[in-house]
Amino acid sequence: MKSTNHKQLSLSLALIVSFVAATILFCWFYFFKKFDVVFILAFSVLIFGTIYFFATYFFQVYMVEKIRLIYKNIHNYKISKKENETQQRIISKKSLEEVDTEVKAWIEENKEEVAELKRLEQYRREFLGNVSHELKTPLTNIQGYVLTLLDGGVDDEQTAKSFLQRAERNIDRMIEIIDDLEEISQLESGIQILKTSTFDLASLTREVIDLLETKAEIFNIKLTFAEPYEFPIKVSADKENLKKVLANLIDNSIKYGHNSKGKGKTKISFFDMDEYVLVEITDQGMGISEEHIPRLFERFYRVDKNRSRDVGGSGLGLAIVKHIIEAHRQSINVRSTLGVGSTFAFTLKKG
Ligand code: ADP
């Protein structure tokens, strides 16, 4: 479509009107057989000038001012007098089509913003619901144990001890959930700045394995390396955060890594990938069916809700892991086959 601004509109209007006036004059002179070309020309120029002047003024006042108001509203302008004049000059050069395109683009942008706000609102609601649900379960359990103790359970030493131990386990679970929530909110707000250093990934993994060895024995899981990795595997990353990543993934392989015979083996492998090291943690557990994979790293997402709560998961582990890996500008993914096992793989920059 042809571009039109207010000066071009005035020009077209003045040309049309002066042409019509000249034609009428010409016909009038022709009718009375009295030609005065100079007069026709002078009259047309006068008409042209007057129309052009008034039309420009009119469009300036009504059109450009109205457009400027639209611009002011859509861009939420708060400008000085000087900026106002500059802006007016810019707008007066714009064609109506340009203004139309810009307003349409602004509407689209706003639609996207509103959709994003709605999505965030829904996410916030779900998140609050999840948090209260997660905290309510252990709290209700603790209330139950305390009430039983008050109802006379406290008189029997054996019962009292057992109920207090159960209450303590539920308190631990609440603390774990709150710690994870704190961790995730720090990661999301960007308060946590990575303290990157170069260290040996193999020895950090050995440290994590030592910490989880007892739990692995209880769950009948053998923790192994794919190779002896006697030489250092140098990576550049935030050591403390990486320890959390390894602890979460190895802990999951212990909790969900047993086969139908009730036992399993976790294998940790490192692969050289030019600038990066690929880390894989493979288990022989029940696996994860395909429909769960896209949502696995969401907060509080669980494949088997009861099993996860039984083994003491907060449902936030993988969300924290993903945040940490992404803060390192790397990625994490999962491959899994039902009944065979799962592999969680992520990359790290070599140190
Ligand atoms: P949780 O605290 O429940 O373990 P995570 O965020 O660590 O939370 O894991 C989310 C869910 O993903 C778990 O509840 C579990 O259902 C599933 N999952 C995680 N790791 C594995 C694994 N190695 N094998 C099978 N399922 C797993």
Residues whose N, C-alpha, C, O or C-beta is under 5 A from the ligand:
A	BS01	ADP	N252 S253 Y256 G285 G287 I288 L296 Y301 R302 V303 D304 S308 G313 S314 G315 L316 G317 L318 A319 S342
